[in-house]
Amino acid sequence: MPNLVPEAPIASLEKGTIRFLDYLGLERHTQRPLLVVETKRPSAQLPRLSRPSGDFLSPHLPEVISRGLAGEPLVGQWPEWLSTLRDYIRFVHARANQAPRRVLLTNGDWLILFLDPCDAFLEGGTYDAEHILAFSKRSEIEQRYTELFRFPEHGTVVGETSGLTPGELPFHVFGEDVDRLMHGLHLRYIEQRRVWRGVQHKADEVDDPGAAIMPGSGVIGLPGGSSNYASKW
């Protein structure tokens, strides 16, 4: 993320006090809010319904969280955690006139990812469980790593056109329209805000330049082909 701010201060809309987001990710040039990350202690447990009944004696985690967002009581500190997240998201929305695109809650072992924070935390939301991803333990995160990476990935979050895998190419490009294939590297320069301590032990925030390098393939199309584009990286 080009601009990830730790301990970002916000004015609580519920309590009227200053609170601190663990991490707030912003798009550097527009200050558009993209990502909120909240971390919990390693001993924090996954949510459970206080009074499960009927078909919900053993509901899936996204359904449990959805019902908690709708006001049903959850075990432990989860009602407070969800209320705090709601407060954070509503403040960011009020200040920037748009909500973050993703919200992530984790204790380092389990991880909850909200794909539609507007639906989960703003007035009028439906708390749709389909927009909540839950990973109950680290081994599940490792097994589903491609799914976890895809949704918070910077290009996806900001709405850029995602890349295609070789297996997806036939659904977008007709073979008879391809003149040749090329391979190369996508080089992207970024700046990240870091805290630097000088010889006087004074902490200063500096922009640390960096680069991200990704392999890619190019499809060069024939002129007049029936595919949607003549060439694409």
N, C-alpha and C positions, 0 to 999 in steps of 0.2 A: 504494500500500500504506500503510495507516494508520501502521504502525510498522516502518520498515526500518532496521536497525541495521548500520552499517558496521564492519568489523574486529571482529566479535563474538568474544570469547575463548572457547575451548572446551578442555577437558582431553582430550588424545588418549588413546583407549582402547588404541591399539596401541603408542604410544611413551612414554606416561606424561608427556608434556610439554604445555605450553600452546601451542596453535596458534590461528590467527585465520581465521575465515570472512570472505570479502570482504564479503558482505552476508547478513544473516539477517532475514527478514520474519516478524513476529509479529502476531497479532491482539491489538490493544491491551488490550481488556478481559479477555481470557482468557489471554493470553500463549501461545496455541496457535501452534505453529510452522507457517508456511504456505509459505515460499519460501526456498530457499538459492540464492545466485548466486555463482559462481566465475568470475573473469576471468583470462585468460592474455594474454601479450604478443602484439602484432599479428603477429609472425613465426611463432607457433605453428601447426603443420600439423595437418590433419585426420588421424584415425587410419587406419592400414592394418595388415592382418594381416602378421606377420613371415614366415609360411610358408603362403600361400594355396595351395589345391589343389582339384582336382575342380570341383564346381559353384560353388566360392567363389573362383574366380580374380578375379572382379570383383564382390564382394558389395556390396549397398547399405549405406550408412553405418550405419543402425540395426542391421543384422545384424552388422557389424564390431564395434560397441560392445557388443552383446549377447554376442558370443563373447569379447571382452576381459573383460567382467564375469565370464564363466564360467571365466576363467583362461588362455585362449589368449594367446600372446605377441603384443603389438602393437609397431609401430615407434616409436622415440623415447621420450618421457616419458609416453606414455599409460598404461602400467601403473601408474606412480607416481601420476598424476593421478586415475585411477579408484580406487586404493587410498586416497588422501587423501579423496576424496568419500565413500567407504564409511565411513571413520573419522569424518568429520563427521556423517553421517546417523545412524550408530549412537550417537554421543554425544547428539545432539539427542533421539533416540528414548528413550534410557535416562533422560535428565533429565526429559522431558515426558511420557513414556509414550505418545508418538505421533510418527510421522515427519512431516517436512514434506510438504505436498501436492504440491509441484513442486520440481524441482532444475534449474537452468539453468547451462550452461557455455558460455562464449563468448570469442573473442578480438577481438570488435568487427566481424569480417567473417563468419565462420561461427558457428553457434549450435546447441547440442544441448540439447533439452528433455526431461527425464525426467518422464513423466506419472504414473508409479507408483513413487516412490522405495522403497517397501517391497519391491516385486518386484525392483528393481534392486540394492538395497544391503543389505537385511536378510537374516538367516539364513532359509533356506527359499525364497528368491526363485527365480523361474524365468528371470529376465533376458529377458523376452519383448520381442522387437524391435518388436512392435506398440505397445508402450507408450513408445517412444522416437521423438521427432521430430528430424530432422536437417535443417539448412539449410546448404548447403555454401558459400554466398557471399552477400554483401549483396544482390545483385540477386534472389536467390531469396527472401530475407527480405521484400523489397519486393513481390514477386509473390504471396507467400503470407501477406501481413500479417494478413488476417482470421483465418487459422488460428492464427498465432502469438499474436495478441491474445486469442483466445477462451479458450485453455487456462490462461494465467496470470492472466486477469482476476480481480479480487478477488472478485466475486460468485460466479464459477464455482469458485474455489479454496475458499471457505468453504462452498460447498454451497447457496447461495441459488438460488431459481428464476430461470432466465435469462429475459431478455426475448425477445419474438417479433418477427420481421420481418413486414412486411405479407404477404409471400408464404407465411409459415407459419401465418397466422391461420386459413385455411379448414380446416386439419387439427386445430384445437382449438376452433373456434367455428362453429356452424351459422348460415348467413346468416339463416334465418328466425327465429332467436332474438335477433338484434341489434335493439335499439331505436334506438340512435344511437351515433355515434363522437365522441370529444372529443380535443383535442390540448392538451398542456401541457408543463411542465418539471418534471423531477425534481431537486430541490435537496438535496444531501447535504453536511453539515458534517463536516469531518475535522480531525484534528490530526496534524502530522508533527514528529518529533523532529529538530531541527537543532542544529548547533554554532555558538554565537555568541561572538564575541570582543569584550570590552568595552574601555574606554579603558586599562585596566591590562594589556591583552593576555592576559587570563586567559580560557581557553576554558570555556564553560559550555554544557550541553545545555538547550535550551528547547523547549517545545511550541509550535509555530507553527501557529495556526489557519488553516484554508483552507476552500474550498467547491468542490464539483464539480457542474456543471450539465449535465444530459443531457435532450435532447428526448424526448418520449414521446407515445403515443396511448392513449386509454382506450376500452374497449368496454363499453357499457352494455347489459346484456341485458334481455330481457322477462321479467317474473315468470312462473315456471312453465315456462321454456324447457328444452329437453332437453340443452343444453350443460352442461359441467361446472361452470360458475360463472355468476352473474348479471352481475357486472361485474369488470373486470380492467384494471390498468394495466401 
